[in-house]
Amino acid sequence: MDGSSADFALYTGGGRIIHQLTSRNYELWPSKSYQKLLSRFTNSIIKSKNPETVISPNVNVGDCWCFNGTKGQIAIKLSRSIVLTHVTYQHISREVSIDPILSAPYEFELWEEKNSLGIFKNDFKFFLGSYQYDINGSPTQTFTLPDSIAKSNKRISAIMMRVKSNHENPPFTCLYRLQVHGVMPQ
């Protein structure tokens, strides 16, 4: 599967970011105090786009959400409960990037929201696996969940992507697009 199946995280399809469980946006402030003061008036602080960018279809250079450091997370309420089968992560390619794409996620985990009664509790306790994004591979990479999860017929209404590391860019990590795929429960 290549990310061409239905995306249940898509913002225009009803997917939503769970902001209280998502890392803060990256901001770069000047180092000197007089520059910081001036920045407040000139709005010259470098700020990331909002996390909704990750669940939107544009994957153009700079159309990404960044968080501080190499570890962070994004939580997404899916448009409907599904049996999760795979996710697709898409980053820009080396060919179109001005800088090396070292801010791309490297190791990440997927977690599912505990949802035994269909009540959303913001309680991400079910581990869905560890994955690695290869910056030398295709910009669009699909990660299939283990069969024990994909064939369990368990409904999932929210997912969290926990980035454990990036490709060695200490100041920040950028996420371009995460798609969540599955089937409607029977």
N, C-alpha and C positions, 0 to 999 in steps of 0.2 A: 504494500500500500504506500502511496506517495504523498499523502496530504490532500488528495483530490476528493476524499469522501467528506461527508457533512462535518462541519466544525461547530461543536456545541459550546465552545468558549467565545465565539465570534460576537463582538460587541453589538453590531447591527442586528444580530439574530437573538439578542436577549442575554448574552453573557455579561457578567458584571465583575468588577474588581472588588475584593473585600479589603478595603483600605486599612482597616485596623490590624490586619494580619500581613500587610505588604510593607516591605522595607521603604524607608524614606527616599525621596528623590535626591539624586546627586546635585550638589551645588558647589561651585568653586568661587570662593571669596578671595579678594586681594589679601596679601600677607601684611601689609603695613596699615596701621590704624587710620591714618588720614585717607588712605585709598578706600578702606572699608566705609568710612563715613561718606565719602564722595560717591561710592557705589550705590548707597541707599537713595541718593537723589538722582543719579544718572541711569539707574537700573542697568548697570553694567556687570551684574553678577551672572555668571554662567550657570544656567539651570537646565536640568533634564526636562524632557517632555513628560507628560503624566503617564502612569502605568497602563491606562486604557490603550495606549499605542500598541502594547503587546498583543492585544486581542482585536486589532484592526487589520485590515488586509494590506495596507501599504507597507512595502519593504524597500524603501528608497534610502539612499545614504543619509544618515542623520535622523531618520524616522524611527527612533528607538527610545526606550526608557532605560535610564541608567540609575544605579544605586552606588553608594560609597563602598569602596573596598572590593574584596573578592568573594565575600559571602553575603547572601541576601535571599529574599524570598518574595514570591508573588502568589497571592491566593485569588482564585477565580470561582465565582458562583456560576455554574453552568446554566444554559438556557432551559434545560430540563434534565431530569434524572435519566441516566443512561447506564448501560453495561459498557464500561470502558474497555476498549481493545488496544488502542495505540494513541500516541501523541506525535505531532510533527513540530519540530523546531526549525525555523528558517532565520538565517542571518545573511547579511550581505556577503558577497564573494570578495575574495582578495583582489580580483581584477577591477572592481568598481570602487574600492576603498582607497582613499588618499593615504591613510595611515595603516600600519599593520592591524589586523583584526584581533589583536591580543586581548581586547576587552570582551570577547565572546565568552559565553559560559563554557567551561570544560566539564567538570563533574557536577551532576545534579541528581537530586532525588525527587520522586513524586510521592505525595501523600494524599490520602483521601480523608474527607471529613466524616467523622463518626455520625452515622445517620440511621440509627436502628428503627426509629418511628416516623421517619420522614420530616423530622423537625430539625431545622438548621441550627447548629449549636456552636459553630466556629471551633470545633474540637477535632483537630487533624491528628489522628492517632494510627491510622492504618497505612502501613508502608506499602508502596506500590512498585518499589524497585529503584536501583541506582543505574544511571546512564551516563554516557560520555559523548559530548559533541566534538567531532573531529574537524578542526578548521582547515585541514588539508583535503577534506572530502567535499561532497556536494554541499552547496549552501543550504539546501533543504534536506533534512534528515528525519526519518521516521523511526520511532522507537516502539517496538511491540511489547506489550505487557506480558509477563509470564502467563502461561496457559492456565495455571491455577486461579489467577485473578480474572483473566479475560473470559474464561468459561464458567465462572462461578454464578453468573446471572444476578450478581449483586448490584443494586442500584447505587450510582454515585451522583451526587448533586453538586459537589464542590471539589476542587483539586488545588493542591499547593505544589509549586515548583520551588524547591530549596536548592539554590546554587551553592555548592560546596567550594568551588574554585573556578577561576577563569584561566585564560591562557597566558598568565604572568603579566597582568596589568594591575599593579597594586592600587592605584588611585580609585578606579571605578570599574564596574561591569555593566555592559549594555545588553539588553534583550530586545530583539526585533519582533519576532512573531511566534507565538505558541498556539498551536491548534490542538483541540481535544476531540478524539474520534471514538465512536462506539455505536452500539445498536440500541434500539428501544427495547426495554424489558418485555418479556412475554408473559 
